[in-house]
């Protein structure tokens, strides 16, 4: 992500101009005022395909190769009246502008306001014949000229936020805080529908034959036009030993596009690229309304604070009650089934803690946190498969977390800590009328306990560091098996779970798991010119279920080194290197056995310098290499077709992302108030994701729509700005 610096940006908005007009001329009347304004221009090389990765968040529109840039920063301090005003405007001519204002009377009140925009340009290029793509009523027409003969469509989302906050010290003991935030989100994002028409339930499906299409996948970008608003108010009161506050938090989500209603007709392409008519049954499914996220809201009241039992012991507490509802009317949105979900979830939270220092070398801490989530959503029949109907699922649960920790100061340099924690989750009774497709076994409750030890050495002479060891173990209640849509039943005590679940699929979040971690950190300063920080971490998860399949083991490790070196009082160097590894080992009955491995390497070198009193220079050279590898073999029970497919394809290819970026800047002071700054960026990106493009052939949807991105991208950016400062 590339964002222009504050020196680059300004916009002639009413607010920005009003601030400049009101504040900047007043500089001569106040010695504590500071302000700066910069005006500039930036130029990009390459076409839109070359700039896909570079242009995701920088705010420069895809169709523009040049942009105007200006920035403003104003600060005023008045020691006599204790007033304080700060205003900043950044990226104001781009699509990712920001403005913030802080105005306060120290010790009395504070007002803060912010306005910002953030635009995300999806780097993938969509070529489609869908009319009204990104709207609530897209019309799907197959590209008769074949893939790539449609029109390009840009997936883009824009967030606009507005916030205001006010704090008032009513008395020395009483304070009121109010915060309001609202964010609009508009545009479109990747979305689609697909259906393998179920012939067993619908005679009009006809399957996929030589003259009829019985399966289809369509790209229908999700239309976005929503608002998320939040309000938080808090009243705080302080006594000699007791400090507490009462608060309210409200969250409100509103979605204008409550459903998407596609219109699909005519012919579509089959899996080998032949254009045929669509079976009546499939056409009926594809033309059904697609529900978007419904409106929802949440309200919470809480009481929290702390109490000093003595000068060495303090207690903390928090009590909260919240209710989240989702009662948007389905019928009004063209949705089928129930008129409203009537969703309602009530949550109670209690948190108690105590910290104590009974003697100078020993400190103790204990915490307990209880949360009861009561799902009161009515159970209704929504899905019908054949002659069996299924309801939604009740998702109530009770969760209790506890932690105790002791810290001991061995000496002025060494400190050790030992901690134990536990987590217990009770999910209650499984809803008997719900469907559990894709899951073979469930658990009502899980328990996890852990222990952690750390030894830390404080900075002494030239070195400080720490080593941390931890282990946790999770198990749970008896496994429950699915009973063909009629709920679940316990495994018989006399039955062999390995036989009943030999080919089962288990959720990793419910499986028995042992987790081991070790972390090492160090900070070394061999002399006044050198500073080196390093860290390393290694972790392993081992999963145990009655089945030989599923996720069995994961592993992660990462290493990082940061260093800086002062060549002289005018020149300095810095650099970093980090590498991370994450692996997953899993298998599936009669399917693939896969070892997934992701490696991420980051390297960077930088310098800053001041050749003379007027000139500042600097730069960074960075490299990112992210690779995902899939090593696949077969389960012994795999069928010949699966074996032949793996032999022919050789398994899934690697996914790679590599990026090299060179950034240079120079700032020359013309005099005490003016300066010129030049920024140069060169970025190269190599991107290869077989999910969208394989062997230079883009993924093709059933109507001929394609999604692709240029695999090798190169872009240059040159920015020149003029800076004027008032002091």
Residue, then its C-alpha position, 0 to 999 in steps of 0.5 A: x500500500x502506498x500513501x502520499x505523504x502529508x507534504x503532498x496533499x491539499x484540497x480546496x474544500x470549504x473546510x480546508x479553505x476556512x481553516x487556512x483563511x482563519x488560522x494562517x493569517x493570525x500567525x504574526x499575532x501569536x508566537x506559539x502558532x505553527x503552520x505549513x502548506x505544501x503544493x505539488x504534483x505527482x506523475x505515474x508511469x504505466x497503464x492501469x494494468x501496470x498500476x493494479x497493485x500500486x494503486x489499490x489504496x493510494x487514492x490516485x484514480x485509475x484513469x489518471x496518470x497525474x495528480x495534484x497534491x497539497x497538504x496543510x498542518x496548523x497548530x496553535x497554543x495559547x499559554x495564557x488561556x490554556x487553549x489548544x487547536x490542531x488541524x491536519x489535512x492529508x491526501x485531500x486531493x486524492x480519493x483517500x483524503x483525511x482531515x482532523x481537528x482537535x480543539x481543547x481548553x486544557x483542564x476544562x473541555x475537549x472537542x475533536x472532529x474527523x472526516x476521511x475517505x478511503x477508496x480501494x481499487x480491486x487489482x483484478x480486472x473483470x471482463x464481462x457482458x453482465x449489464x448493470x454489474x455492481x447494481x441490485x438488478x444485474x442482467x446476465x448475457x453470455x458473451x457470444x464472442x467468447x471470453x475476453x470480448x466483453x467490457x472491463x468493469x472495475x471493482x471499487x469500494x469507497x468508505x466515507x467516515x465522519x466522527x465527532x467527540x466531546x469531553x467535559x470535566x464537570x467537576x474535579x471528580x466528574x467527567x463526561x465523554x461522548x463520541x459519535x461515528x458514522x461511516x458510509x460504504x459504497x461501490x461493489x466487491x467480488x461476489x457471485x452465485x453458483x448451482x449444480x442443479x439437484x436433479x434428485x429434487x427437481x425433475x426440470x434440472x435434467x443434469x448436464x447433457x449434450x444440449x442443456x446446461x445443468x450447472x453454472x457459476x456466475x460473477x455478480x459483483x455485490x452492490x454496496x450501499x450501507x451505513x454503520x453508525x456508532x455512539x458511545x457515551x461515558x460518565x466517569x466519577x472518582x473518589x479517593x479509593x474508588x473510580x468508576x464509570x457508567x457507559x452506553x455503546x450503540x452500533x447501527x448497521x443499515x443496508x440500502x441494497x437488501x437483495x440482489x435480483x439477477x436476470x439470467x436467460x438464454x445460453x451459457x457455457x458448459x465446463x469445456x467451453x461449449x455454448x448451450x441452453x440452460x435447463x429450466x430447473x437451473x434457470x429457476x435457481x439462478x433467477x432467485x433473489x439473493x439476500x444481502x446483509x440485513x439491517x442490525x443493531x446492538x445496545x450495551x450498558x456497562x459499569x466498570x472501575x477499580x478500587x484501591x484496597x490498600x496502597x499495594x492492592x487494587x481490584x478491577x471490575x466490569x459488568x455489562x449487558x448487551x442486546x443485539x437484534x436483527x429484525x429486518x423484514x425479509x418479505x419487503x426485500x423480496x426474500x423467501x421463507x420467513x418474514x423476518x429472522x427475529x434475531x435476538x442475542x442477549x449477552x451478560x459479561x462480568x469481569x473481576x480482577x485483583x493485583x497485589x504487591x505483598x512484598x517488594x519483590x513479589x507481585x500477584x495478579x488474578x482475573x476471572x471473566x464470565x460471559x453468557x450469550x443467550x441466543x433468543x432467535x426463534x427457530x423456524x424452518x428455512x431449508x427443505x431437502x427432499x422431504x426433510x425440513x431444517x431450522x436455524x440453529x441456536x448458538x447460545x454459549x457460556x464462556x469462563x476465562x481465568x488467569x493467575x500470574x506471579x512475578x518475582x524480581x530476582x535482582x535489579x536485572x532479572x525478573x521472572x513470571x509464572x502464569x496459569x490460565x483456563x478457558x471453558x466453553x459450554x455450548x448448551x444443547x444442540x438444536x435437534x432440528x438444525x442441519x450439520x452439513x459437512x460436519x460429522x461430529x460436535x461437542x457441547x463443551x470444551x476446556x483448555x488449560x495452559x501454563x506460561x513462564x517468562x524470564x526477562x533481563x532488563x536493559x543493563x549496560x548494552x543488552x536486554x531480553x526475554x524468553x517465554x515458554x508456554x503450553x496449553x491443552x484442550x479437550x472436551x465432552x463426549x463427541x456427538x454424531x449427526x443423525x441424518x437431520x434429526x439432531x445428534x446422538x451420543x456415541x455409544x459407550x460400547x462402540x468403537x469411536x474409531x469405527x464410527x468416525x473413521x471417515x469423519x470430519x472434525x472441526x479443529x476448534x472442537x478437537x483435542x489440541x496441544x499447543x507449545x510455543x517458545x518466544x525469544x527477544x533481545x535488544x543489543x546496543x554494543x556502542x552508541x552507534x549501533x542498535x540491534x533488536x531481534x526476535x524469534x518464535x516457534x509454535x506447534x499445534x497437535x490435534x487428536x480426534x477419533x478419525x485419521x483424517x482432517x487437520x492433524x498438525x500445524x506449525x509456525x515459526x518466525x524470525x526478525x532482526x532490526x538494526x540501525x547504525x549511525x555513520x556520523x551525526x549526518x548519516x545513518x543506516x537502517x535495515x531489517x529482515x524477517x521470515x515466517x513459516x506456517x504449515x498445515x498437515x491434513x487429509x480426507x478419506x478417499x481424497x487428498x493428503x496435503x501438506x500446505x506451507x506458506x513462507x513469507x520473507x521481508x528484507x529492507x535497507x534504508x538510509x537518511x542523510x544531511x549532506x549540508x544544512x539545506x539538504x535532507x535525503x533518504x531512501x529505502x529498498x524493500x523486498x517481499x516474497x510470499x509463497x504458498x506451496x501445496x504438497x499433495x498425495x492420495x489416501x489409500x482409498x482414493x478412486x482411480x479418477x482422483x488418482x488419474x487427476x493428480x497424476x495428470x495435473x501434478x497437484x496444485x501449483x504454487x501461489x507467489x507474490x513478490x514485490x521490490x520497491x525503491x523509494x527515494x526522497x530529497x528535501x532542499x530548504x530554499x530559506x527558513x520558511x520554504x523548501x522543495x521536496x522530490x519523491x521517487x518510487x519504483x515498484x516491481x510486482x510479480x503475482x501468480x495465483x492459479x485461482x484466477x489465472x493458470x498458464x496465462x489462461x484466466x478463470x472463466x465463468x459460465x457466461x464468459x466473464x473472466x477475472x485476471x491480473x497482469x502477472x508482472x507489473x512495473x510502475x514509477x512515481x515522481x512527486x514534486x512539492x513546494x512547502x511553505x512554513x509559518x512559525 
